[in-house]
């Protein structure tokens, strides 16, 4: 096995499944993607409230043809004169906005959704014990293995700590147990699992084993025994029961259909390579067929794992493009946009492995590291970034903690220079716990962030009360600081960490309210307009695709979200509840 695959792959047990992946046979029912009129005809959408995010910012009508926007105007009459005989579509007073862009979400999580029990609703250790005891009675893996996912130790009463080795051993000493944490960065196993893998690897993998890029099988003194850190999971995922191709297809379709119902028209997966363990296999078997299939509910694009691409796909790594830093269309269909390469710098703040300058509040450390941990040392990270820059790639860098951000900034300076060159895009993924001076540096260097601002909504109370304290929690997802610095930013869900709900991202950014209703980081609030940009034109620009999507302007694709109410004038506390009536994908209307 390649070291990068050992480190990054959650699901190499499905290595060959994607080879012939299509969406053929997936039923889209009454919500099929169908054009209103032949694409050669002009359609004028009228009687609506159109938020263009262009100039002017509002319009009363928009003309489309062949999946592209022809023009906008204050009234339909203007467009009817310009395009005589055009077909009229009555929006019935609905609000039309640029289609939402999911900036960072992993389709590959569907694999573990299929092969492991979902425990994301568990909130107490007693309930977790009972649910796992039931699973042990009917194992869902080979050789008696039990697989589960979604456990959130930061919300787990009464101790808010991960399930320990002793806790899992109390459930079974014979059935190996493997649990994925809700963040996808931590995994919990019992002694039976550790022993099983040690035997089947002839002692090569066990407590204390490390892997390039931050993978670690915890051992007392180097993490916590019973915890697997980052993606050192391959040896423990060999014993699941593989889903069928049809199951996988249907699950992916259901996820993307859910995204479409929530107003998303473009889904960016930041890490092709997590399905099979090899970037090229994922592109050919999963992402390109998804992007090319007209029945896929959303546009699919994907960035690539940097380490795997550099080590195992030299032709792809040196792929030509029109200008250094640009993305490119991959595959015979020309439908899959590949924007950048992705690398992980640190872990997760909920699991206290994100690398921070000030220690976490827990004593002893919840997962064994007072300040979290880095996946790569400074010189290693610089090596990978220099390779990416030298081959003309833009990059995405997973940076959750402020100490990791410091390391990432230095690495970018060494690889790309004090200012990111024109044409290149460097985006920091999540930027959960940042400092104001770091945003100053990012602005001066031309680096932009994307925020998983469900950190504020779902986990804000836990961060303030138990993880980092109120002062640092007030700076979670610091979009307000970006607005004050005239910096671009975007929002995302990081599926399966949270759900794809852009209107929820917007409401949280505007109100800064947690799930309990507590306001956290009042001065990080932003306007509804800026929040809308964070789900549309800003991520489009970050992904090098703003010439096609992100605003309603002539020449761009006719990708829209049709809403029952205007999110710019709706009461801030009600934005998440605005009904999505439909999306438009290149001129084809799909009801929600």
PyMOL commands that set and color helices and strands:
alter all, ss='L'
color gray80, all
select helices_A, chain A and resi 3-8+12-14+17-20+29-31+76-82+109-115+125-137+142-144+153-155+165-169+191-200+234-236+245-261+279-292+306-312+314-317+378-390+402-416+436-445+454-467+470-473+479-484+502-511+522-524+528-533+537-542+572-577
alter helices_A, ss='H'
color red, helices_A
select strands_A, chain A and resi 34-35+43-46+49-51+58-59+61-65+68-73+87-90+95-98+100-102+117-118+146-151+177-181+186-189+210-211+215-217+227-229+264-272+299-305+328-330+336-338+341-344+395-399+426-430+447-451+489-491+560-563+580-585+588-591
alter strands_A, ss='S'
color yellow, strands_A
deselect
rebuild
show_as cartoon
